[in-house]
Amino acid sequence: MRKYFRKILLYFCMVFILLIFMFPLAWAVVCSFKSELEIIKWPPTWIPEQFTLENYQYMLEHYPFVRWSINSMIVSISATVLILLFSSMASYAFARLNFVGKKIIYSSIIAMLLLPIQAYVIPLFLVVNKLGMRDTLSSLVLIPVANVTSVYILTNFYKTLPRELEEAARIDGCSYFGIYWRIDLPLSKASLSSVAILSFISTWNSFLWPMITLRTDKWKPLSVGVASYVGSFLNSNGFQYGPSLAAACMAILPTLIAYLLLQKNFVQGISNTGIKG
Amino acid sequence: MKKQNIAAIFFLAPYMIVFVLFRLGPSIAGILISLTDWNIIGDITFVGLKNFETMFRSGHFWTALINTGKFSVIVVPAVVILSLALAVLFNQKLRFRGIARAITIIPYVLIPAVTGVIWNWMYSYKSGILNYYLENAGLKQVGWLIDKKYALISIAIVIIWSYLGYNMVLFLAGLQNIPEELFEAAVIDGATKRQAFMKITLPLLKPVTSLVITLSFINTVQIYDQIYVMTNGGPGTSTMTLVQYMYTSAFKDYDMGYGSAIGTTIVVILVVVYFVVNKLFRTEVD
């Protein structure tokens, strides 16, 4: 009987927690389908009296929302591909090759785990400015490629692969690149997926850096586009909640889908950063 | 050996070029720039520690530092305790726990700036749903984002909501690393479940806890996106953080040296916290 009671209590907790987590999202989605008049109506309603798409329409017609989405797509996908390639190559070297200065180089990379972009964003801006890359999409792509977590995850993974595999391949005359490309890469599919989903989401969500480097409206990614729309109305009277909620719902959809599809890898990726640390 | 050196150059070059140019280089250069007076267009002049001197005399700096401190003091303990509780709950053999875990992580994958937009609407003074419920419960409405007393805590709640799932995953991984036999043996030896949890599970979770504290701290010090869309530092300066102060100094006032001095201060804070947390948690484990 007591055990039964405990179970019910646990389920009750679970439902309660999930309600808290879903509440803001559900409320935003519901309201994004209401007319502006109904949105500010008191008392608020959970089911729209009049289901309307006008907020979505307004956003798409008055703001370069499609352009922002395409920018976010281009940037996040290119960055993810480059991260996968560059980080896995570097990680292979750290895990498998002996070379001069390996310890120092690897430590300098790991030390950077501690510093978020906020800590070095000013000099970064100066470098990018000097290279003439300011206000370009390429500056949005390359900065996430200098990411440290992916090297950390992949190096740790490659270290766990049995050395015998590699030695056998060497005897068969396989080059280092051959080993990396034909043996280690295929074996690390799960880790690569983790890195891919983590990179995609963090690039998609990045805000401070794009906001600093971009001036031109049409290069903005979604995060900055939506925020600047809201920011331009902050503390002013002309603000309409409807379109901002519609924009929010559309902007979070891609990462949400990506997360739900690769959920296992995403969770594994987070755990991997934790366990060995 | 020599052949491996050449191979290493080939494998490392693409990553290292990007890394040195856009990460390591800037991280070091920041310290040097903080010793100069520079507005991007004009000449760079070396001014020694003058920027830091100005900074320590500035009221805005102390406000930003204190606000960042307040955020950390609220967010870090809340995240540690609540995400541990979540992990323990979702580690029980419950039906649908997989789905429950997945949902808990969702806030973390949303664009933080957009999360701010969504909560803006919840927190709305006149037509927000939170105030509606408060009114229904017979309580006074709260000026979540427009009242100096509440703005900071309101934003802290959003941050906590966003990061709980992520840290829950870390704790879950930690919990699953503890061999179940240890726990069961203790229970068989007569320990209550609570005792076993306090004496066995918690101590074994120390490394994960230290990681969660460090990461939450780094995350809290760097928050900016949500604040930008929710209050932009206001009302007054009640939610202005170090990162925002740095942004304003460098990219609104174009004072790169002064901005870098604030950036360097952020680095120092993070490094100090990292070592303190590690010291506190590691020594006890060994």
HADDOCK unambig.tbl for C-alpha pairs under 7 A between the chains (distance, minus, plus):
assign (segid A and resid 18 and name CA) (segid B and resid 100 and name CA) 6.75 0.50 0.50
assign (segid A and resid 18 and name CA) (segid B and resid 104 and name CA) 6.92 0.50 0.50
assign (segid A and resid 21 and name CA) (segid B and resid 104 and name CA) 6.26 0.50 0.50
assign (segid A and resid 24 and name CA) (segid B and resid 118 and name CA) 6.70 0.50 0.50
assign (segid A and resid 24 and name CA) (segid B and resid 119 and name CA) 6.73 0.50 0.50
assign (segid A and resid 24 and name CA) (segid B and resid 122 and name CA) 6.95 0.50 0.50
assign (segid A and resid 28 and name CA) (segid B and resid 118 and name CA) 6.05 0.50 0.50
assign (segid A and resid 40 and name CA) (segid B and resid 127 and name CA) 5.36 0.50 0.50
assign (segid A and resid 42 and name CA) (segid B and resid 127 and name CA) 6.83 0.50 0.50
assign (segid A and resid 44 and name CA) (segid B and resid 129 and name CA) 6.89 0.50 0.50
assign (segid A and resid 86 and name CA) (segid B and resid 14 and name CA) 6.00 0.50 0.50
assign (segid A and resid 86 and name CA) (segid B and resid 15 and name CA) 5.06 0.50 0.50
assign (segid A and resid 87 and name CA) (segid B and resid 15 and name CA) 6.38 0.50 0.50
assign (segid A and resid 89 and name CA) (segid B and resid 11 and name CA) 5.09 0.50 0.50
assign (segid A and resid 89 and name CA) (segid B and resid 12 and name CA) 6.62 0.50 0.50
assign (segid A and resid 90 and name CA) (segid B and resid 11 and name CA) 5.45 0.50 0.50
assign (segid A and resid 90 and name CA) (segid B and resid 12 and name CA) 4.69 0.50 0.50
assign (segid A and resid 90 and name CA) (segid B and resid 15 and name CA) 6.40 0.50 0.50
assign (segid A and resid 93 and name CA) (segid B and resid 8 and name CA) 5.65 0.50 0.50
assign (segid A and resid 93 and name CA) (segid B and resid 11 and name CA) 6.12 0.50 0.50
assign (segid A and resid 93 and name CA) (segid B and resid 12 and name CA) 6.83 0.50 0.50
assign (segid A and resid 97 and name CA) (segid B and resid 4 and name CA) 6.08 0.50 0.50
assign (segid A and resid 97 and name CA) (segid B and resid 8 and name CA) 6.71 0.50 0.50
assign (segid A and resid 98 and name CA) (segid B and resid 1 and name CA) 6.82 0.50 0.50
assign (segid A and resid 98 and name CA) (segid B and resid 4 and name CA) 6.22 0.50 0.50
assign (segid A and resid 99 and name CA) (segid B and resid 1 and name CA) 6.98 0.50 0.50
assign (segid A and resid 99 and name CA) (segid B and resid 4 and name CA) 6.16 0.50 0.50
assign (segid A and resid 99 and name CA) (segid B and resid 5 and name CA) 4.87 0.50 0.50
assign (segid A and resid 99 and name CA) (segid B and resid 8 and name CA) 6.62 0.50 0.50
assign (segid A and resid 100 and name CA) (segid B and resid 5 and name CA) 6.78 0.50 0.50
assign (segid A and resid 115 and name CA) (segid B and resid 267 and name CA) 6.88 0.50 0.50
assign (segid A and resid 118 and name CA) (segid B and resid 222 and name CA) 6.17 0.50 0.50
assign (segid A and resid 118 and name CA) (segid B and resid 243 and name CA) 6.61 0.50 0.50
assign (segid A and resid 119 and name CA) (segid B and resid 263 and name CA) 5.09 0.50 0.50
assign (segid A and resid 119 and name CA) (segid B and resid 264 and name CA) 6.94 0.50 0.50
assign (segid A and resid 119 and name CA) (segid B and resid 266 and name CA) 6.18 0.50 0.50
assign (segid A and resid 119 and name CA) (segid B and resid 267 and name CA) 5.89 0.50 0.50
assign (segid A and resid 120 and name CA) (segid B and resid 26 and name CA) 5.76 0.50 0.50
assign (segid A and resid 120 and name CA) (segid B and resid 27 and name CA) 5.04 0.50 0.50
assign (segid A and resid 120 and name CA) (segid B and resid 30 and name CA) 6.22 0.50 0.50
assign (segid A and resid 120 and name CA) (segid B and resid 263 and name CA) 6.60 0.50 0.50
assign (segid A and resid 122 and name CA) (segid B and resid 260 and name CA) 6.49 0.50 0.50
assign (segid A and resid 123 and name CA) (segid B and resid 26 and name CA) 4.87 0.50 0.50
assign (segid A and resid 123 and name CA) (segid B and resid 29 and name CA) 6.24 0.50 0.50
assign (segid A and resid 123 and name CA) (segid B and resid 30 and name CA) 5.52 0.50 0.50
assign (segid A and resid 124 and name CA) (segid B and resid 22 and name CA) 6.07 0.50 0.50
assign (segid A and resid 124 and name CA) (segid B and resid 26 and name CA) 5.18 0.50 0.50
assign (segid A and resid 143 and name CA) (segid B and resid 22 and name CA) 6.18 0.50 0.50
assign (segid A and resid 145 and name CA) (segid B and resid 18 and name CA) 6.98 0.50 0.50
assign (segid A and resid 146 and name CA) (segid B and resid 15 and name CA) 6.96 0.50 0.50
assign (segid A and resid 146 and name CA) (segid B and resid 18 and name CA) 5.48 0.50 0.50
assign (segid A and resid 146 and name CA) (segid B and resid 19 and name CA) 4.49 0.50 0.50
assign (segid A and resid 146 and name CA) (segid B and resid 22 and name CA) 6.42 0.50 0.50
assign (segid A and resid 146 and name CA) (segid B and resid 23 and name CA) 6.25 0.50 0.50
assign (segid A and resid 201 and name CA) (segid B and resid 109 and name CA) 6.52 0.50 0.50
assign (segid A and resid 205 and name CA) (segid B and resid 111 and name CA) 4.43 0.50 0.50
assign (segid A and resid 205 and name CA) (segid B and resid 112 and name CA) 6.66 0.50 0.50
assign (segid A and resid 207 and name CA) (segid B and resid 225 and name CA) 6.47 0.50 0.50
assign (segid A and resid 208 and name CA) (segid B and resid 225 and name CA) 6.92 0.50 0.50
assign (segid A and resid 223 and name CA) (segid B and resid 111 and name CA) 6.42 0.50 0.50
assign (segid A and resid 223 and name CA) (segid B and resid 113 and name CA) 6.24 0.50 0.50
assign (segid A and resid 223 and name CA) (segid B and resid 114 and name CA) 6.83 0.50 0.50
assign (segid A and resid 227 and name CA) (segid B and resid 113 and name CA) 6.07 0.50 0.50
assign (segid A and resid 227 and name CA) (segid B and resid 114 and name CA) 6.90 0.50 0.50
assign (segid A and resid 227 and name CA) (segid B and resid 229 and name CA) 6.00 0.50 0.50
assign (segid A and resid 230 and name CA) (segid B and resid 229 and name CA) 6.40 0.50 0.50
assign (segid A and resid 231 and name CA) (segid B and resid 229 and name CA) 5.55 0.50 0.50
assign (segid A and resid 245 and name CA) (segid B and resid 118 and name CA) 6.65 0.50 0.50
assign (segid A and resid 248 and name CA) (segid B and resid 114 and name CA) 5.56 0.50 0.50
assign (segid A and resid 248 and name CA) (segid B and resid 117 and name CA) 6.92 0.50 0.50
assign (segid A and resid 252 and name CA) (segid B and resid 110 and name CA) 5.68 0.50 0.50
assign (segid A and resid 252 and name CA) (segid B and resid 111 and name CA) 6.42 0.50 0.50
assign (segid A and resid 255 and name CA) (segid B and resid 109 and name CA) 6.54 0.50 0.50
assign (segid A and resid 255 and name CA) (segid B and resid 110 and name CA) 6.79 0.50 0.50
assign (segid A and resid 256 and name CA) (segid B and resid 109 and name CA) 6.85 0.50 0.50
assign (segid A and resid 267 and name CA) (segid B and resid 169 and name CA) 6.74 0.50 0.50
assign (segid A and resid 270 and name CA) (segid B and resid 169 and name CA) 6.95 0.50 0.50
assign (segid A and resid 270 and name CA) (segid B and resid 170 and name CA) 6.86 0.50 0.50
assign (segid A and resid 271 and name CA) (segid B and resid 169 and name CA) 6.42 0.50 0.50
assign (segid A and resid 271 and name CA) (segid B and resid 170 and name CA) 5.47 0.50 0.50
assign (segid A and resid 271 and name CA) (segid B and resid 173 and name CA) 5.88 0.50 0.50
assign (segid A and resid 274 and name CA) (segid B and resid 170 and name CA) 5.98 0.50 0.50
assign (segid A and resid 274 and name CA) (segid B and resid 208 and name CA) 6.97 0.50 0.50
assign (segid A and resid 274 and name CA) (segid B and resid 211 and name CA) 7.00 0.50 0.50
